[in-house]
Amino acid sequence: MATLAARRLGRDGPEISGVGFGAWAVGGGGWSFGWGPQDDEDSLRAMRHAVERGVNWIDTAAVYGLGHSEEVVGRLLRDYGADDRPLVFTKCGLVWDESDPMKLPQRTLHPASIRRECEASLRRLGVDRIDLYQFHWPDETGTPVEDSWGEMLRLVDEGKVRWAGVSNFSAELLDRCEPLRHVDSLQPPFSLIRRESAGAEIPWCAEHGTGVIVYSPMQSGLLTDRWSMERVNTLADDDWRRGSSEFQSPNVERNLALRDALRPIAERHGASVASVAVAWTLAWPGVTAAIVGARTPEQVDGWIPAAAVDLTPDDLDEIAGAINRTGAGTGPRTPGR
């Protein structure tokens, strides 16, 4: 089994590979944020291949496929012993309507709901303890975040959760959680196109010793070699990207122009465009690792090298110039500057 260079997740977390397997698409279609149909056997092959190539963690969530992604990840874990299985990171806080899978899930972090979701995730995954448990989104029901984080701490104390983190939280919410117990990790959206978290949240984490695992570093496929305008029209009807502004004019043209500008850099490094896009996120001070999805082993091979791509200052300046020239995305443009 291969190994990848590892980084510590924050000040107290595990050593994790610079890229991890994102299991959002593993959930399949038929729900409000699905990626269209997905064969479970393809998913299992892709995850096994990622582990064989050195990925030591998988990121999923209860809501992905309305429990199905966790079930498939659970099937994978049964192939490994307790000491050699990949770490599993999952999330709570999005509660779906069983009678209407296409209805948007409710964002709730009520303590009783957190506990119910944790117990359900443990069953689906087939584990005794979740390695990293994260709040998926801030609460929208009026529950104070202090009450939510307090319940997370109880799950840690009970041994059901090892490390505790959050996703999509602002610096203000992080400030409210930190005094109760250290926030082990933050999972923000971050890519060459969506760069806003580099302005406040990623620096907050660097200052407080909180690990950062970024999601959608390839902007849901846009920053890959194979994406094209034609593919937008072939997306499955239940693929959430059909409704995303980044996949519609005028943004999609700007985004693909930025993608094209990465090709010379990729050629210099002997890497894929996808690897350069992911490596750019890993170049930011404070970022620990990136979640990258795949449906097949071949897609895994497209981004695994990102962990070893070391972008030079000239590369980063060239990318910043391409961002300016194309007008793609918003947020800071150059790591550490």
Backbone hydrogen bonds, N-H to C=O, Kabsch-Sander energy under -0.5 kcal/mol:
donor,donor_aa,acceptor,acceptor_aa,energy
2,A,52,E,-2.6
4,L,54,G,-0.6
7,R,16,I,-2.8
9,L,14,P,-2.5
10,G,8,R,-1.2
11,R,209,G,-2.2
13,G,9,L,-1.4
16,I,7,R,-3.0
16,I,14,P,-0.6
18,G,5,A,-1.4
20,G,290,A,-2.4
21,F,57,W,-2.0
22,G,20,G,-0.5
22,G,292,V,-2.1
23,A,21,F,-0.5
23,A,59,D,-3.2
27,G,23,A,-0.6
27,G,24,W,-1.6
28,G,25,A,-1.9
32,S,101,P,-1.4
34,G,31,W,-1.7
35,W,28,G,-0.7
36,G,238,D,-0.6
43,S,39,D,-2.0
44,L,40,D,-2.6
45,R,41,E,-2.3
46,A,42,D,-2.5
47,M,43,S,-2.6
48,R,44,L,-2.6
49,H,45,R,-2.3
50,A,46,A,-2.2
51,V,47,M,-2.3
52,E,48,R,-2.7
53,R,49,H,-1.6
54,G,51,V,-1.7
55,V,50,A,-2.4
58,I,87,L,-2.4
59,D,21,F,-3.0
60,T,58,I,-0.5
60,T,89,F,-3.1
62,A,91,K,-1.7
64,Y,61,A,-0.9
65,G,63,V,-0.6
66,L,63,V,-2.6
67,G,62,A,-1.6
68,H,65,G,-1.0
69,S,64,Y,-2.3
71,E,67,G,-1.7
72,V,68,H,-2.4
73,V,69,S,-2.7
74,G,70,E,-2.5
75,R,71,E,-1.7
76,L,72,V,-1.9
77,L,73,V,-2.3
78,R,74,G,-1.2
79,D,76,L,-2.1
80,Y,77,L,-1.8
84,D,81,G,-0.9
85,R,81,G,-1.1
87,L,56,N,-2.7
89,F,58,I,-3.0
89,F,87,L,-0.5
90,T,132,L,-2.2
92,C,134,Q,-2.4
95,V,93,G,-0.6
95,V,106,Q,-2.6
96,W,94,L,-0.5
98,E,96,W,-0.7
100,D,97,D,-1.4
103,K,100,D,-1.8
106,Q,95,V,-2.9
108,T,93,G,-1.8
108,T,106,Q,-1.1
113,S,110,H,-0.6
114,I,110,H,-2.4
115,R,111,P,-2.1
116,R,112,A,-2.1
117,E,113,S,-2.6
118,C,114,I,-2.3
119,E,115,R,-2.3
120,A,116,R,-2.2
121,S,117,E,-2.5
122,L,118,C,-2.4
123,R,119,E,-1.8
124,R,120,A,-2.5
125,L,121,S,-2.7
126,G,122,L,-1.5
127,V,122,L,-1.3
130,I,160,K,-2.8
131,D,88,V,-0.8
132,L,88,V,-1.4
133,Y,163,W,-2.3
134,Q,90,T,-1.8
135,F,165,G,-1.5
136,H,92,C,-3.4
140,E,107,R,-2.5
147,D,144,P,-0.8
148,S,144,P,-1.7
149,W,145,V,-3.0
150,G,146,E,-1.9
151,E,147,D,-1.6
152,M,148,S,-1.8
153,L,149,W,-2.1
154,R,150,G,-1.6
155,L,151,E,-1.9
156,V,152,M,-1.8
157,D,153,L,-2.7
158,E,154,R,-2.0
159,G,156,V,-1.5
160,K,155,L,-2.0
161,V,155,L,-1.2
162,R,130,I,-2.6
163,W,131,D,-2.2
165,G,133,Y,-2.8
166,V,185,S,-2.2
167,S,135,F,-1.8
168,N,187,Q,-1.9
174,L,170,S,-2.1
175,D,171,A,-2.3
176,R,172,E,-1.1
177,C,173,L,-1.5
178,E,174,L,-2.5
180,L,177,C,-1.6
181,R,177,C,-1.5
184,D,164,A,-2.1
184,D,182,H,-0.7
185,S,164,A,-0.7
186,L,211,G,-2.3
187,Q,166,V,-1.7
190,F,215,Y,-2.2
191,S,194,R,-2.3
192,L,217,P,-0.6
195,R,193,I,-0.8
195,R,330,T,-2.1
198,A,195,R,-1.7
199,G,196,E,-2.3
202,I,197,S,-2.8
204,W,200,A,-2.1
205,C,201,E,-2.2
206,A,202,I,-2.2
207,E,203,P,-2.1
208,H,204,W,-1.8
209,G,205,C,-0.9
210,T,205,C,-2.2
211,G,184,D,-2.3
213,I,186,L,-2.5
214,V,212,V,-0.6
214,V,289,A,-2.3
215,Y,188,P,-2.3
219,Q,216,S,-1.8
221,G,218,M,-0.7
222,L,219,Q,-1.8
223,L,218,M,-2.4
224,T,221,G,-0.8
224,T,222,L,-0.7
227,W,224,T,-0.7
232,V,228,S,-0.8
232,V,229,M,-0.6
233,N,229,M,-0.8
233,N,230,E,-0.6
234,T,231,R,-1.1
235,L,231,R,-0.6
235,L,232,V,-0.9
239,D,236,A,-2.0
240,W,34,G,-2.6
240,W,238,D,-0.6
242,R,239,D,-1.9
243,G,240,W,-1.6
244,S,241,R,-1.3
247,F,244,S,-1.4
248,Q,245,S,-1.4
251,N,248,Q,-0.6
252,V,248,Q,-2.1
254,R,250,P,-1.5
255,N,251,N,-2.9
256,L,252,V,-2.3
257,A,253,E,-1.8
258,L,254,R,-2.0
259,R,255,N,-2.4
260,D,256,L,-2.4
261,A,257,A,-1.5
262,L,258,L,-0.7
262,L,259,R,-1.3
263,R,260,D,-1.3
266,A,262,L,-2.6
267,E,263,R,-2.5
268,R,264,P,-1.9
269,H,265,I,-1.7
270,G,266,A,-0.6
270,G,267,E,-0.8
271,A,266,A,-2.7
276,V,272,S,-1.7
277,A,273,V,-2.4
278,V,274,A,-2.3
279,A,275,S,-2.8
280,W,276,V,-2.1
281,T,277,A,-1.0
282,L,278,V,-1.7
283,A,279,A,-1.0
284,W,281,T,-1.2
287,V,284,W,-2.0
288,T,212,V,-2.3
289,A,212,V,-1.8
290,A,18,G,-2.1
291,I,214,V,-3.0
292,V,20,G,-2.8
294,A,22,G,-0.7
300,V,296,T,-1.5
301,D,297,P,-2.0
302,G,298,E,-0.8
302,G,299,Q,-0.6
303,W,299,Q,-0.7
303,W,300,V,-1.3
304,I,300,V,-2.1
306,A,303,W,-2.0
307,A,304,I,-1.4
308,A,305,P,-2.0
309,V,305,P,-0.7
309,V,306,A,-0.9
310,D,308,A,-0.6
311,L,309,V,-0.8
316,L,312,T,-2.5
317,D,313,P,-2.3
318,E,314,D,-2.4
319,I,315,D,-2.3
320,A,316,L,-2.4
321,G,317,D,-2.3
322,A,318,E,-1.8
323,I,319,I,-2.3
324,N,320,A,-2.2
325,R,321,G,-2.5
326,T,322,A,-2.5
327,G,323,I,-2.0
328,A,323,I,-0.5
330,T,193,I,-1.4
337,R,334,T,-1.7
